[in-house]
Amino acid sequence: MPPLMFSEEEIEALVLGTRWVARRTDDKLKKAATNALAKISAVLPANLRYQLESSGLLIGPAKIVPAKDDYEALIRHAIRKEYKMQMSYVDLKEEESQRIIWPLALGFFEETRIIVAWCELRQDFRHFRTDRITHLSLLDTHFNKRRQVLLKQWRELHNIPEQ
């Protein structure tokens, strides 16, 4: 296999993105980002490897986000496999509800994390902060529609461009 070739900007983007993930996500995703960068580094020619290892781009300190590492890893698994989830959720009024959701995406914001989901209780798209989940479990049931179809509907509803 030929060596990987990246421009200087592509190397900087990889390093910056990996450092961001390592600073602002759960332990499993942090480890995966670090491992991916190490694998890329191992197959780069020496001059590009040096650029990757000596990048001058830094990620500043982040506000502390209450991390629920086990929940976030489980949510990502459910998103990938299109499994429904059951959760107990406390809203802004401190009222708890039981929900069955179809998690479509997990958004990483500066101060919080948000699940974009189809909510069976409301029969509509909803957004749930991960720090307000008090219990979460994976159900052995798949979505009734493909995740990509639902995500496209959600994007159109909220005028959110594809990333």
C-alpha positions as CSV (number, residue, x, y, z in Angstrom):
1,M,0.0,0.0,0.0
2,P,1.5,3.4,-0.9
3,P,2.2,5.8,2.0
4,L,-0.6,8.2,3.0
5,M,0.0,11.6,1.7
6,F,-1.6,14.6,3.3
7,S,-1.2,18.3,2.7
8,E,0.0,20.4,5.7
9,E,-3.5,21.7,6.2
10,E,-5.0,18.2,6.2
11,I,-2.4,17.1,8.8
12,E,-3.3,20.1,10.9
13,A,-7.0,19.4,10.6
14,L,-6.5,15.7,11.7
15,V,-4.4,16.8,14.7
16,L,-6.8,19.6,15.7
17,G,-9.9,17.3,15.3
18,T,-8.3,14.5,17.3
19,R,-7.2,16.8,20.1
20,W,-10.7,18.3,20.2
21,V,-12.3,14.8,20.5
22,A,-9.7,13.7,23.1
23,R,-10.5,16.8,25.3
24,R,-14.3,16.9,24.9
25,T,-15.8,13.4,24.6
26,D,-16.2,10.3,26.6
27,D,-13.3,7.9,27.4
28,K,-14.1,5.4,24.6
29,L,-14.3,8.0,21.9
30,K,-11.2,9.8,23.3
31,K,-9.2,6.5,23.1
32,A,-10.5,5.8,19.6
33,A,-9.4,9.3,18.4
34,T,-6.0,8.9,19.9
35,N,-5.6,5.4,18.4
36,A,-6.7,6.5,15.0
37,L,-4.1,9.3,15.0
38,A,-1.4,6.9,16.1
39,K,-2.3,4.5,13.2
40,I,-2.1,7.4,10.7
41,S,1.2,8.5,12.1
42,A,2.6,5.0,11.8
43,V,2.1,4.9,8.0
44,L,3.1,8.5,7.2
45,P,6.5,9.3,5.6
46,A,8.9,10.7,8.1
47,N,8.5,14.4,7.1
48,L,4.7,14.2,7.4
49,R,4.9,12.2,10.7
50,Y,7.1,15.0,12.1
51,Q,4.5,17.6,11.1
52,L,1.7,15.5,12.7
53,E,3.7,15.0,16.0
54,S,4.9,18.6,16.3
55,S,1.7,20.5,15.4
56,G,1.5,23.9,16.9
57,L,-2.3,23.9,17.0
58,L,-3.8,23.5,20.5
59,I,-7.2,23.0,22.0
60,G,-8.1,25.4,24.8
61,P,-9.6,24.3,28.1
62,A,-13.2,23.3,27.9
63,K,-16.0,24.0,30.4
64,I,-16.6,20.8,32.4
65,V,-19.5,18.9,30.9
66,P,-21.0,16.4,33.2
67,A,-20.0,13.2,31.3
68,K,-21.9,10.0,31.5
69,D,-19.4,7.9,29.6
70,D,-21.4,4.7,29.7
71,Y,-24.5,6.4,28.5
72,E,-22.8,8.2,25.6
73,A,-21.1,5.0,24.4
74,L,-24.4,3.2,24.6
75,I,-26.2,6.0,22.7
76,R,-23.6,5.9,20.0
77,H,-24.0,2.1,19.7
78,A,-27.8,2.5,19.5
79,I,-27.4,5.1,16.8
80,R,-25.1,2.9,14.7
81,K,-27.3,-0.2,15.1
82,E,-30.7,1.7,15.0
83,Y,-31.9,0.3,18.3
84,K,-34.6,1.9,20.4
85,M,-33.7,3.0,23.9
86,Q,-35.7,3.4,27.1
87,M,-34.9,6.2,29.4
88,S,-35.9,8.1,32.5
89,Y,-35.5,11.8,31.8
90,V,-35.8,14.9,34.1
91,D,-36.9,18.0,32.2
92,L,-36.2,21.7,33.0
93,K,-39.1,21.8,35.4
94,E,-37.6,18.9,37.3
95,E,-40.4,16.5,36.2
96,E,-39.4,13.0,35.4
97,S,-40.8,11.0,32.5
98,Q,-40.3,7.6,31.0
99,R,-39.5,7.6,27.2
100,I,-38.8,5.2,24.4
101,I,-36.7,7.0,21.9
102,W,-35.0,6.3,18.6
103,P,-31.7,8.1,18.9
104,L,-30.7,9.6,15.6
105,A,-27.7,11.8,16.5
106,L,-25.6,12.9,19.4
107,G,-24.6,16.6,19.3
108,F,-21.5,17.8,21.2
109,F,-21.9,21.4,22.3
110,E,-19.5,23.5,24.4
111,E,-21.5,23.0,27.6
112,T,-23.8,20.1,27.0
113,R,-24.5,17.0,24.9
114,I,-27.8,16.6,23.1
115,I,-29.5,13.5,21.7
116,V,-31.6,14.1,18.6
117,A,-34.4,11.4,18.7
118,W,-37.8,10.3,17.7
119,C,-39.9,10.1,20.8
120,E,-42.6,7.5,20.9
121,L,-44.4,9.3,23.7
122,R,-44.7,12.5,21.8
123,Q,-44.7,11.0,18.3
124,D,-42.3,13.7,17.2
125,F,-38.7,14.6,17.1
126,R,-37.3,15.7,20.4
127,H,-33.9,16.8,21.9
128,F,-32.7,15.4,25.2
129,R,-29.7,16.6,27.2
130,T,-27.6,13.7,28.3
131,D,-27.0,15.2,31.7
132,R,-30.7,15.0,32.5
133,I,-31.0,11.3,31.8
134,T,-31.3,9.3,35.1
135,H,-31.6,5.9,33.6
136,L,-30.9,4.6,30.1
137,S,-31.1,1.1,28.6
138,L,-30.9,-0.4,25.1
139,L,-34.0,-2.2,23.8
140,D,-33.8,-5.2,21.5
141,T,-36.0,-3.5,19.0
142,H,-35.0,-1.7,15.8
143,F,-36.5,1.6,14.5
144,N,-39.5,1.3,12.3
145,K,-37.8,3.6,9.7
146,R,-34.2,4.0,8.7
147,R,-32.2,6.4,10.8
148,Q,-31.0,8.3,7.7
149,V,-34.6,8.9,6.5
150,L,-35.6,10.2,10.0
151,L,-32.5,12.4,10.2
152,K,-33.2,13.9,6.9
153,Q,-36.8,14.7,8.0
154,W,-35.5,16.3,11.2
155,R,-32.9,18.4,9.3
156,E,-35.6,19.6,6.9
157,L,-38.0,20.4,9.8
158,H,-35.3,22.5,11.5
159,N,-33.5,23.8,8.5
160,I,-30.2,22.1,9.5
161,P,-27.8,21.5,6.7
162,E,-26.0,18.1,6.3
163,Q,-22.6,17.9,7.8
